[in-house]
């Protein structure tokens, strides 16, 4: 089985000691991996990793919306087991610098970019930050359309706004709604616009997404880990996630749909290659 992890962060500090070895193990297992940037430094590192491997390791470049504010936010995992204070850089989008990265042959998407209304702190100017996220997203859509590449969208508590933006500002090559946690109705709206939905370890934490998995055609899903976060069950809670663990996400989909994990691997990998132009 050849799995495709469409959203990994092996370019993050959690993998600073063993990232390249881990990616080699992925390749030995027949996997493909896209490392996703969340600011300029990690975007650049994702591109560097992609070029260290001849095939099957790719990059996406972008600014996670939380990094538009300088300071920090408290990341609480979905099962509320751990809390982590994450510093944010307050990056100002530089079109020229990102364009240079985005043109790279191993860069398959622009992202992760999008809207995050979940991580606002008590003293934040929420209206200002929401507008800054929207304005930056529009600039990244312009960039994606210039280089003719799809996008990788982060969205938390902002699906209505993201849908409105994508309806009014179409992305030529579409893309992936990463870590989708919306409703069945919302899912179909994104699918109607031509987007794939990224499913990760969150779907293994219970049966909350079983209806979504069961009723939506497999052709609309791609697999992801979002590693080092969102470690799927039955693995130990709070353990570092890795691309190789995407098989547990696939197994959950297979169990809910009543099909083989081999079929899930095959179709979701085809979907990933299609949407990423590979």
N, C-alpha and C positions, 0 to 999 in steps of 0.2 A: 504493500500500500504506500502510495506517495502522497503525503499530506502537504498542505500549503498553509503556512501561518502568515496571514496577510497583515498582521499587526503585532510586531514584537519590539522590545526596547533593549536588545542586547547591547546597544550603544549607550546604555545608562550605567551609572556608577555601580549598580548592583552586580554588574558582570565585569568590572574592570580587571579582575584577576584571572578570569577564565573565559572571557567572551569568545575569543577566537577558537579555543578548543571546543567550546560548546557548539559553535557554528560548524566546525568540522564534523562533529558527531551528527549534526542534523543532515549534513550532506551525505554522510555515510549511510544514513537511514533513508535516503532518497527524498528528503524534504526540500521544500523551497521556503524561504523566509524573507519577509520585508521588514527591515528595521526602520522605525518611524522617528523622525526628529520632532522635538517639542520646543526647540529654540535654535538659534543659529549654531551654537557649539555642538549640540547633539545631532543636528541635521548634517553638519559637516562630518561628524564622526560616522554617521550612518553611511554616507557616501564613501568614506575611506574604507570602511569594512566591506562594502559591496565590491570595491575594486581589488581587495585582497583575495577574493575568491572568483574563480573564472566563471562560474554560473550558479544559478539558483539562490544567490544572496543578493537582495536588491535594497533600494533605499527610497524613502519618501522624505521630503523636506518641508518644514513649516514651523509655525509658532502656535503652541497650545494656548488657548485663550487665557488661562490663568497666568501665563508668563507676560502678559501685557501690563500687569500691575506689579510694581516693585514692593516686595515685602515677603509675605509667606501666607500659606493657608494650611489648615489642618485636614489631612487626608484620613478619612475613616473608612476602613474596608467595608464592603457591603454586608458582611455578617457582624459588623461592629465588634470585631475581636481585637483590632489594633488601631492605634492612632499614630500618625506620623506627621511631624511638622516639616513641610516642604518649602524651601526658599524659592521665591519667584523673582525674576531678573528685571522686570519692567522693560522688556525689549521694545524698541521702536522699529517697526517694519522697514527694512531697507530693500526696496524693490530690486535694485541693481545687484546687490549681493545674493539675494535669493534666486534671481534670474540666472546668475552664473552657475549656482548649484543645480538649479532645476534642469538645465540643458544637458546635464550628464546622462550618458547612455544607460547607466545602471539605475538612474532615478526613474521610478515607474509611477510615482504619484506625488501630488502636492498635499502635504499634511504632516502631522495632524493639525487641522485648523478648525475653527467653528465657534460655538457658543457654550459657555459654562456659567449658568446662573445659580449653580448649586453651592459654589465655594465662596460666595461673598461673605466677608467678615462684618462684624457689627458696625464698625465706623466707616465702611466703604461708601463712596458716592456711587450708588448702584446705577443710577441713570447714566452717569458719565461712563462707567465701565461697560455697561451694555452697549452704548453707542460706539465706544472704542472697539469692542469686539466685532460689532456689525461692520464698521468701516474697514477694519483690518481684513475681515473675511471677504468683503467685496474686492479689495486689492488683490487678495490671493486668487480669487476667481478670475480676475483679469490676467494674472500671471499664468494660471493653469491653461487658460484659453490661448495665451500667446505661445506657450510651448506645446500645446495640444496634448496635455496629459490629464488623466482623471484626478479626482481629489479624494482625500481621506478625512472624513468629517468627525470631529468630536462634538457631541451635543448632550448636555445634561440640563434638564428642566427648561429646554428652549426649542422643542421640536416645532411648535407653531411658527415661531419666528424664522427658524431655518427653512421650513417649507416655503414660507412667503418669499424669502430671499432667493431660493433656488427657482421658484416659479417665475420671478421677475428678472432674474439674472442667470440664465441657463449656463450650465457647464457643458461644453461641447462633448467632452469624453466621459461625462457622468462621474461615477465613483462609488465609494463605499461609505455607508453610515456605520461607523465603528461603534462597537459595544452597544448594539441596539437594545434598549430596555423599554421601548414604548409599547403602545397598545397594538392590537391586531389592525384596528382602523388606521392608525398612524403608519404602520408598516406598509399597508397597501397604497397609501398616498406617495410614499417614497418610491415604491416599486413602480407605480404608474409614471413617475418621472424618469425611470430608467436606472435607478440605483439598486445596488446589492446591499444586504444587511449583514453586518459582521456579528457572529455569535461567539461568545467565549465562556469562560468558567462560570459566569453568573447563572447560566441556564442549568448548571448542575447543583445549585444550592437548594433546590426544591422543585415544585411542579408549577411554579408561577408562569413559566413560559411554554408549558406543554401545548396549550392550544395554538399559540403562535407557530410553534414548530410543526405541529400536526397538520394545520390547515393551509399553511403557505408552501407553495411548491419549492422543492429543494433547489431548483435553478436560481432562486432569488437569494440564497444564502452563501456566505463564505465563512471559513473558519479563521479564528484568531485566538491568541492567548492574552495579549496585552501584558506579557511578562515584563518585569518580575511580579506584576500584580495579578489578582483574580485567579489564584491557583484553584483548579477544578477539583471537585470531589471525585474519587474517594481519597485524594492525597491529603496530607496533613494540613490542617488549617494554619494559615500564616506562613507556610513554607514558601521559599522563593519559587515562582513559576518559571517555566522554561518552554521554548518552542516545542520540544518533544512531547510535552504534556497535552498538546492539542488533540491527541487521540482520545482523551477522556471527553472532550467536547463532542467529538464525532460520535463516540459511543452513545452519549445521551441522545443525540439526534436520531441515531439508528434505532435505539430502544423505543423512543416515542413514536417514530414513523413506522416501526415494524419492518425495517429493511436491514440489510447487512451494513456493517461498518465499512466494508470495501466499497459499496455503492456510494456511501456518504463521502468517502475520501476521493473517489473518482470524480463525482459530479461537482463537489465544492472546489476541487482543484481546477477543473475545467472552467468553472465560473470565475475563479480568481484570475486565471490566465486571460480569459475573455475581457474582463473589465479593466485589467491592467495592461492590456495590449501586448501580451507575451506569446 
